[in-house]
């Protein structure tokens, strides 16, 4: 039995709304048709996925399992479709993802000199979206900041750069030449992910703030709700009167890498990776970053998953 992805998409919509009428409206199909498709999927799988009674619609244990598994399955199918379309175009467009503060233009110019027929588009990524955008095919190659879930990715270290702590302008540490981890004791943290990924080795109070992107992080810091950390290159894009950046040499530097989906095989992508590594070495010679060591082909690329 082959699993019909269209039926799975229908099921996910019903599972998200827990309402056949609203799901049918979102899918632009008649409700009886949707009900038949869900029953057919249940027959295909040999399991009841939803319960329907006077109280509404609810997921069974099998339905919850399918909903958990359906996201990666449908994302993989979408990524496959995108990769096939790219291959059919002859790789005439390359989408490069990047995080705030990471320069893409030097590598893009070097790459375009060798591939004038390939259009390079750039797509900004947030921390939580890095792996997803690479795996689902929205981005062909991405400049990422660690940590990142490396499952299914080839990750090549490029360079490191210092981290700074960002504090409100009126903070007791604002304006200092540098601070230590010990200086941050008892400071509430504004962070974009699980506190276990915070750069400092000293536990900081959990402020309860989970934010997406640098801008949102700085808004909370500027409002006095906590401190945060940024890479040095990010500070050049965000100069504000309500915050202050302070060096903190105690912290391990921020690591910038290139990442590509492990399933992606493309000479064009490989050429961009080579151009990006060469650009990083030039930047390092100017003293702005510390280039990763041992970056000959095959030495630094890791595959997870």
JOZIBEL-V455223 format. One record per backbone hydrogen bond with DSSP energy under -1.0 kcal/mol. CO is the residue of the C=O (numbers start at 0). NH is the residue of the N-H. If there is no record, write none. Layout:
co: {CO | CO}
nh: {NH | NH}
This chain:
co: {3 | 4 | 5 | 6 | 7 | 8 | 9 | 10 | 11 | 12 | 13 | 18 | 19 | 20 | 21 | 22 | 23 | 29 | 30 | 31 | 32 | 33 | 34 | 35 | 36 | 37 | 38 | 39 | 40 | 41 | 41 | 48 | 50 | 52 | 55 | 57 | 59 | 60 | 61 | 62 | 63 | 64 | 65 | 68 | 69 | 70 | 71 | 72 | 73 | 74 | 75 | 76 | 77 | 78 | 79 | 80 | 81 | 82 | 83 | 84 | 85 | 91 | 93 | 94 | 94 | 95 | 96 | 97 | 98 | 103 | 104 | 105 | 106 | 107 | 108 | 110 | 114 | 118 | 120 | 122 | 125 | 128 | 129 | 130 | 131 | 132 | 140 | 141 | 143 | 149 | 151 | 152 | 153 | 154 | 155 | 157 | 158 | 159 | 160 | 161 | 162 | 163 | 164 | 165 | 166 | 167 | 170 | 172 | 180 | 181 | 183 | 187 | 190 | 193 | 194 | 204 | 208 | 212 | 213 | 214 | 215 | 216 | 217 | 218 | 219 | 220 | 226 | 227 | 229 | 230 | 233 | 241 | 243 | 245 | 246 | 247 | 253 | 254 | 255 | 255 | 256 | 257 | 258 | 259 | 260 | 265 | 266 | 267 | 268 | 269 | 270 | 271 | 272 | 273 | 274 | 275 | 276 | 277 | 278 | 279 | 280 | 282 | 283 | 289 | 295 | 301 | 303}
nh: {7 | 8 | 9 | 10 | 11 | 12 | 13 | 14 | 15 | 16 | 17 | 22 | 23 | 24 | 25 | 26 | 28 | 33 | 34 | 35 | 36 | 37 | 38 | 39 | 40 | 41 | 42 | 43 | 44 | 45 | 46 | 59 | 57 | 55 | 52 | 50 | 63 | 64 | 65 | 66 | 67 | 68 | 69 | 72 | 73 | 74 | 75 | 76 | 77 | 78 | 79 | 80 | 81 | 82 | 83 | 84 | 85 | 86 | 87 | 88 | 90 | 118 | 120 | 139 | 140 | 122 | 142 | 124 | 101 | 107 | 108 | 109 | 110 | 111 | 112 | 114 | 117 | 93 | 95 | 97 | 128 | 132 | 133 | 134 | 135 | 138 | 96 | 258 | 256 | 152 | 261 | 303 | 259 | 301 | 257 | 291 | 255 | 289 | 253 | 231 | 247 | 229 | 245 | 227 | 243 | 170 | 173 | 175 | 183 | 184 | 186 | 226 | 210 | 196 | 197 | 188 | 190 | 216 | 217 | 218 | 219 | 220 | 221 | 222 | 224 | 223 | 189 | 165 | 163 | 233 | 236 | 168 | 166 | 164 | 178 | 250 | 160 | 145 | 157 | 158 | 143 | 155 | 141 | 153 | 263 | 269 | 270 | 271 | 272 | 273 | 274 | 275 | 276 | 277 | 278 | 279 | 280 | 281 | 282 | 283 | 284 | 287 | 286 | 159 | 298 | 154 | 151}
